[in-house]
């Protein structure tokens, strides 16, 4: 399908074994090289990385070896006509980060989180990528009394400033989520993310990433969260997916639950020429029931849904839309959108 100037990415975690909190894996692991082949064959342009996706066993290798492996990964991407969209420090699986990284009550855990994040910045530099995503997975608490939320906010700011100071070329995008894995997260919405960034030592280098499901879990519409960030030129990345209600983070294929909601995400991105500044990232999981040989269709479906909805967005008669808005005939405007989606 014609991509109309848009570039697309996903992360290696989007091709997965199908384990969930209630059951073990149901599909075999897939080697990274095979995931890279799938990415290219499906028509994607870039890979998203956690730091240890690029350099496995990151905490056990020397700094020199870490840089060597990152350079080799960059060459592997280039050999396949691909690039790295971003690198994110994985701060939620290590024993040191059980109670958070940047906001832990333990000074040693906070120091570990900062040093691990600096390694991610080094890896990104070697990958030719200066964009770091901070998903603040465990920066929260299970009960409010366990941490001082004011102090925790200042510690988050200190961490962002430390990374900005460490690498003058680094750009940081904060990815908010209201809950899961922590019950109470300190940066639940795009407004929180942008406020934190504006208080940083270099606000020009701090932006935001909107994930569809995370916005829905906060009771918000993803297109409005995108629009808020776009209004300040701070939407630097997106994770498109879908979500069936206020449940656990489902990461369903984009547009598979609410097509109107997906339409509006494509609409605000396209009306604001996102193809010029950003990559359309996906964060989607295959259904647990999907056989291994069919476990990339969620990625195909999401990319094709975006492009089909893009056709709908661009096919709307703008003059007719403007007339209906001027007449305040929103029922007719509503039908225009619904009938367009119905084909």
QUIDASUL-V832718 format. One record per residue. SS is DSSP state (A for helix, B for strand, O for the rest). PHI is phi in whole degrees, -180 to 180 (999 if undefined). Layout:
{{SS PHI} {SS PHI}}
This chain:
{{O 999} {O -69} {O -95} {O 52} {O 86} {O -80} {O -116} {B -129} {B -143} {B -149} {B -103} {A -59} {A -69} {A -79} {O -113} {O -136} {O -87} {O 89} {O -68} {B -139} {O -59} {O -113} {B -164} {O -79} {O -58} {O -121} {O -133} {O -71} {O -65} {O -114} {O -63} {A -57} {A -59} {A -72} {A -67} {A -64} {A -63} {A -63} {A -57} {A -69} {A -64} {O -82} {O 94} {O -87} {O -116} {B -145} {B -110} {B -88} {B -131} {B -82} {A -57} {A -87} {A -73} {A -82} {O -131} {O -59} {O 53} {A -55} {A -72} {A -110} {O -109} {O -71} {A -61} {A -63} {A -66} {A -58} {A -66} {A -63} {A -65} {A -65} {A -64} {A -64} {A -65} {A -61} {A -67} {A -61} {A -63} {A -62} {A -62} {O -103} {O 70} {O -121} {B -145} {B -91} {B -79} {B -157} {B -125} {B -123} {O -69} {O -89} {O -112} {O -122} {O -112} {O -74} {A -56} {A -67} {A -110} {O -55} {O -109} {O 102} {O -106} {O -61} {O -107} {O -60} {O -74} {O -97} {A -58} {A -66} {A -68} {A -64} {A -64} {A -60} {A -62} {A -66} {A -66} {A -63} {A -68} {A -65} {A -61} {A -62} {A -64} {A -63} {A -63} {A -59} {A -61} {A -70} {O -81} {O 77} {O -135} {O -105} {B -102} {B -115} {B -95} {B -108} {B -92} {O -88} {O -58} {O -110} {O -87} {B -176} {B -158} {O -89} {O -136} {A -62} {A -73} {A -76} {O -138} {O -86} {A -67} {A -67} {A -63} {A -61} {A -63} {A -64} {A -68} {A -62} {A -64} {A -61} {A -65} {A -60} {A -64} {A -61} {A -72} {A -63} {A -70} {A -68} {O -132} {O -62} {O -95} {O -71} {B -116} {B -115} {B -116} {B -96} {B -106} {O -79} {O -159} {O -78} {O -165} {O 67} {O -81} {O -80} {O -72} {B -128} {B -97} {O -83} {O -123} {O -86} {O -137} {A -63} {A -59} {A -63} {A -62} {A -70} {A -63} {A -62} {A -62} {A -69} {O -91} {O -74} {O -71} {O -147} {A -58} {A -61} {A -102} {B -124} {B -129} {B -143} {B -122} {B -101} {B -104} {A -52} {A -63} {A -65} {A -64} {A -64} {A -63} {O -86} {O 78} {O -116} {O -92} {A -58} {A -67} {A -70} {A -64} {A -62} {A -63} {A -61} {A -69} {A -61} {A -60} {O -111} {O 56} {O -118} {B -88} {B -106} {B -163} {B -137} {B -121} {B -87} {O -165} {B -145} {O -149} {O -98} {O 84} {O -88} {O -112} {O -63} {O -68} {O -88} {O 54} {B -72} {O -56} {O -59} {O 81} {O -80} {O -107} {O -131} {A -68} {A -65} {A -64} {A -67} {A -55} {A -70} {A -66} {A -63} {A -61} {A -70} {A -66} {A -73} {A -64} {O -106} {O 54} {A -63} {A -62} {A -81} {O -122} {O -138} {O -110} {B -83} {B -90} {B -111} {O -136} {O -132} {O -114} {O -70} {O -58} {O -62} {O -78} {O -75} {O -62} {A -56} {A -72} {A -116} {O -91} {O -124} {A -67} {A -64} {A -74} {A -58} {A -61} {A -67} {A -63} {A -67} {A -62} {A -59} {A -70} {A -66} {A -68} {A -61} {A -60} {A -65} {A -56} {A -78} {A -86} {O -63} {O -76} {A -64} {A -64} {A -66} {A -59} {A -64} {A -64} {A -67} {A -66} {A -62} {O -82} {O 57} {O -94} {A -74} {A -65} {A -70} {A -64} {A -60} {A -69} {A -59} {A -68} {A -63} {A -66} {A -67} {A -70} {A -75} {O 79}}
